[in-house]
């Protein structure tokens, strides 16, 4: 192109972007095409024996892993369809249909579009609270005295925090989240809602509260997307148009459209100080430049790796957008329940977190070059963790067709979103329980916003 070698086609929008400019580079890195491509390149490199950190087990290990995932899937979903991997599964913990509870609280007079907005309000806030809880925290549901821990506990606790009105600024309308309610969220109040105490500690509580306050700030600054009140449910109207109590029967949205809107509007909320303008294309610090606090250039869950290559300012960055993709998976059902067809599900990637990633370590597919690497404490930005997460993304794509083959299911019946649920996440948890009483194989210091 005449504009220069840094002019690239954004895989998400199919529009030309200038990767020599921070805004263009950030947009380019927000595509799952780049997540996949860079992850696969790191996997190929590891298979060639060039990784400093890992080797990759042979094909027999992958086949064994696929059989483990298929067995877990059969055990969990012997009868009936396999649902999406989403936050809604955690709202079903203990066999309780909490979606019905929410609908009953909303009442029969609420039209379908407003019902969708409330469901989106709930699930978006809940997902942002869903980083690892740590091994010592639990939540006891007052109505039945059931005890829940880890992701299920976080889901149930956030559900009750939402229905109690914790995230709403309007006492007359408690069943929503809005910008004012989130901006005013006090960490201690969130801790009380999650039953946190000295004997019941929750990892990263302050980071979670800060993330929700940042969410409130971001929504207040973008009324054209989130409405005058700044509600997550505004995403529904932004993607489908704000008119009418119901959506047209032909309404359709692509999964990557949901993800792109989330990344474009909410990338500035992440506490990780990752921004394109902080690193030049050759890997050196850029002199001056645009302030990294500008959300147009914020990268969020995107990290440096010395072996990752790309055009312009994208060179050296490995994107994941794990929580944003987890949120997108969790938004599929609210859109579908409202009558919207969601297409292109497999444009989303597998989620690089400690259950999926732990599955591949515990099954011998990802092999650290030294056992001592599993005994160290790591930070999210460490290259060892960045590469492990990238290998996880690429290997999830490879194990999915193997799982379908074992289960004799087609891709339409078992998209990646269902393989994860069936599936890889549950198998990773089961192996961790068998080997280490549930603890992940790696030690990662978390602020509650990535893991």
N, C-alpha and C positions, 0 to 999 in steps of 0.2 A: 504493500500500500504506500501511497505517496506520503502519508503522514509519518512514516517511519516504522522501524522494526518493533516498536513497543505498542503499535496499534493492533489490538487483538479483538476477536469476537467473544463477547461475554456469553459463556455457554448457557446461562439461565435465560437471558433475554434475546439472544441472537443479534444483539446490537454491538457495534464497534465501541470499544473502550480504550483509553490510553493508559496502559499499565505503567508508563513513566510518570503518571500523575497519581497522587495518593488516592483520590476518589475513584479513579478508574481501576487501580490495583485492588482496592478494597472490594469493589463490586465484582471483580473477576474472582476473588478468593471466596466469595459468598456462594459460589456454585458447587453443587454436589458433584458435578463433573470433575472439578479440580480436586475435591476431596478424594474421589475414587482414583483419579489418574495418578496423583502423587503418592497415595497409599500403595497402589499396585507397583509403582516404581521402587518404593522402599522394600516391598516384599520380594520383587525380582532380584534386587541387590542382595538381600539377605540370603536368598537361595543360591546366589553365586558365591557365597562365602565372604562377602565384602563388608558385612555389618560388624561394627565394633562390639555390638551388644548381644546379638542373637544368632542362632542357627535355626533352620526350619526342618521339622521332621519330615520323613518321606511320605509318599502317597498313602501307604498303609495306615499311618497315624491319622490322616484326614478321613479315611474310610471308617476307622474306629470311632472317630469323633462324630461323624454323621450318624452312625448307628446309635451312639449314646443319646444324641439329640432326638433321634426318631423314637427311641424307647421312652424317653421322658415325655415326648409329645403324646404318644399313645396312652401312657399312664394318666396324663392330665386331661386329655380330651378323647377318651375312648368313644364317647357318643357325642354327636353333634359337631357343628363346624368349629374351627379354630379361629378365635377372634384376633383382632389386631393387638400388637404389643402397645399398650397405652396406659395412661394413668387411670382410666376407667376400670381396669382390672383390679387395681388396689382399692378402689371405692367399693368393690364387691367382696372385700376380705371378710372372712368369717361367715360367708354364705348370705350376707345381707345385701339387699338390692337398694343401695343408697341413691341411685338415680331416681327411683320411684319416690324415695323420701323427699328428694329435692322437688320433683314435680308436684307432689302433694302439697308441699309448703308453698310453692308458687301459685297453686290453685288452678281450677279449670278455666278461669276467665282469661288467663294469660295466653296471648296468641303465640304461634309457633316461632315467629321471628324473635320475639322477646325471650321466649324460652331458650332459644339458641344462644342469645346474648348472655343469659344467666349461666348456662352451662359452660360457655367459653370463659366468662369471668372466673368461675370456679376452677376450671382445669388449668388455666394459664397461671394463676397464682399458685395453685397446688404444685404444678411442675417446677416452678422456680424455687419451691421449698423442698425439692425432692433429691438434692444431693445426699450422699451417704450419711446415715444417722449416727454411725459408730456402733460398737458392739454392746454398749451399756445402757442405751436408751430404750424406753418402751412407752406405750400409750394404752391406757385402760379406758375403754368406751363405757361411759356411765350407764347407758341404758341396758346393757347386758353383761357388764363386767368382763367382757373378753379382753385379753391382753394382746396387743400387736406391737411388733418391733420392725425395724428397718423400713423398707419402702412401704409395706402395708400400713405400718404405724403412722408414717408421715402422711400417707393418703387419708387415712381415717381422721387423724388429728386436724389436717387442713380442711377436710370436709366440714367438721363441726365448728372450726374457727370461722369458716365462711358462713355457714347457716346461722351462727350467732351474731353476725353483723360486724365482725372484727375489721373487715376490709372496706366497709361502706362508711361514708361520711354522713349518711342520711338515716337516722333511726327509723323513719317511716318506711324505708326501703332497704332492709338489711340484706336481702338476698342478691347482692351484687358487690363488685369491687369497683372503686372509682379512684381517680387521681388524688383527691383530697384525703380520702381515707387511708390510702397507701402512703402518701407523703408524711402523714402524721403518725404512722405506726411506730410505737415504742417497743424496743427490744424486749423489755420485761413483760409487756402484755403478750407478745408473741410467745415468750417463754412460758407464761402462765397457761396459755391456750394449749401448748404442747406438753404441759405437765413437767416442765424442766425443773430440776432441783439439784442440790449437791449430790444426792444419791441417784439421780436420774439425768445424767448430763447428755446434752445433744451437741454433737460436733458442729461447729460453725454457726451457732445460733445468731451471733452478731452479724456475720456475713449474710445470712439469709434475710434478716430484717433490713439490712442496708440495701440488698438487691431489690426488695419490694419498694423501699422508699425511692430508689432510682427509677423503678418502673413507673411509679406515680409521677415523678418529674418528667419522664419521657412522654407519657401519655398526655399530661397537661400541656406540653409544648407542641403537640401535634393533633389539634382538634379536628383537622381535616380527615384524620384516620380514626381517632378514638372518640370523637364527639365532644361536645362542650363539657360533659362531665368527666371525660377521660376514662372510658371503660374499655377493658380488653375486648368485650363483646362488639365494640366498634369495628373490629377486624371483619366481622361477618358482613356488615353493610359496606365496608370499603371494598371487599372483593365481589359482592353481588349487587350492590346498589341499595340505597336506603329506603326504597318505596314499597308500600304495601305490607300488610301483616303476614303474608306468606310469600314464598319464592315461586317463580314460574316452574312448571313441571319439567322444563328443559334446562334448568339451571345446572351449570357444571363449572368446576374449578379444578385446576391441576394441583397436585400435592406440592410441586415446587413453587407455584405461585404463593401458596400459604407460607412456605418457608422463606421465600424471598421477601415478602412483606414483613415478616417477623424480623429478619436480619436487617432490612433497611430501616425499620422504625425503632428497633430495640437494641441494636448493637452497642449503643452508648451506655447501656445500663451495667455492663459487665465490669467488675472491679479490676480485672486483669488489664494492665496498662499496655496493651498490645495495639499499636497503631502503625499503619503503613509508613507514615512519614518519619518514624523513628529509626528506620534502617534503609540505607541506600541499596540500589540494585547489586552493588558489588559486595554487600555485606557490611560495609563500614557505616559508622554513624553519619547521618546527614547533618550538615551545618544549617542551623536555622530551621526553616521549613514551617509548616503549618502546625499549630498546636495539636498534640495528640489527643486532647480532650474532645475534639470535634467528632461527633458521632458519625459523620460521613466517612471518616477514615478509621474508625474503631474496628477492630477485628474480633474481639471477644475470644472465643475458644479456637485460637489459631496461634501456632507456636513455631519457634525457630528450630530448624534441623539443618545441619551442615551439608547433608547429601541431597537435599531437596532442591530442584531447579525449576525455574519458571521465568516468564518474560518480565522485563522491567523490575518494578518494585515488588513484584510477587516472588522474586527469587529468594529461596531460603525459607519460605513460610509453608508450614503444613497445617491446612485448615481442617477442622472437625465439626464445629457447631453442634456439639452433641446435645446440649440441653434444648437448643432451638429445634433440632430435629426430633427429639423426644416430645417436645411440645407439639410439633407438626403432626406426629403420629397420634398424639392425644386429641388433636382437633379434628381428625378425620371423622370420628363418629358424631360429634355435634353437628357438623355440616351434613352428614348423611341422614341423621335423624330429622333434620329440617327439610329433607327432600332434595338435597343438592348431590349430584353425582360428582365424586372425587376420582379423577383419573391420574394415571402416571405414578402409581404408588411406588414402583421400584426405582424411580428417580432418586428417592431418599436412600441413604446408606444405612448400614448397620450401625449400632451405637457403640462407640469405643469407651466402655466403662468397665468396672472391675469384675462384673459377672461374665459378660461376653469375653473380655480379654482374659479373665481368669480361666475360663473354659479351655482356651487354647494352650495356656501354660500347663494346667493340670492334666490335660490329655496328651501332652508331649509334642504338640504341634509347634509351639513357640518354645524354644529352649534357650535360656540365658547362657552365655558363654562361661559364666562362673556361678556356682550355687550361692556364692557370697553376695551376689547382686540382689538376691531375694531377701537378704537380711538387713539391707541398708534402708534408711529412711530417705524417700525421694520427694521432690517437689514437682508440681504439675509441669513446670517448664523444662525440667531436666530432659536431655536428649534421649536418655534411656526410656523414660515414660512416653515421650512424644513418639518414638519409634514403635514401642509396644502398642500404642493406640492405633497407629497407622497400619501395622501388621494385622491388628484385629479387624479393622474395616475391610481390608482386602480379603482376609480369610473368611469372613462372614459371607462375602459374595461367592466364594468358592465352595463353602460347605452347604449353602442353600440348595443348589441343584442336586447334590448328593442326598440330602435329607428328603427331598421330593422323590427321588428315585426309590429310596428305601420304603417310603410311605405310599408309593404309587400314586402320587398327586401331581397335577399339572401346576404351572406357574400361576394361572388364573385362580385356581382353587387355593394355592398356598404361596402368595406373594411373600417377599422378604419380611413384611410387617407381621405376618403370621408365623413364619419360621422363627423369628425372634421370640414371639410369645410362646410358641409350642413347647419348648424350643430351646434356643441357644442360651437365653438368659436363665431359664429354669435349670438347664443342665449345668451351667456354670455354678449356680447356687448349690445344686445337689452335690457336685464334686467337692466344692469348698466345705460343705457340711461334713462330708465323709472324711475329708483329709485334715481339716483344721477347725472343726466345730463352727464352720460358717465364715471364718475370716478369709479375706482375699489373699492370694499368694504374694502380693506386693504390698509394701508399706509406703503409703502416699500421704503426705501432709496436705490436708484439705481445708479450705476456708468455707466450705459448704456451698460453693457455686459451680464447681466442675464435677467433683466426685461426691 
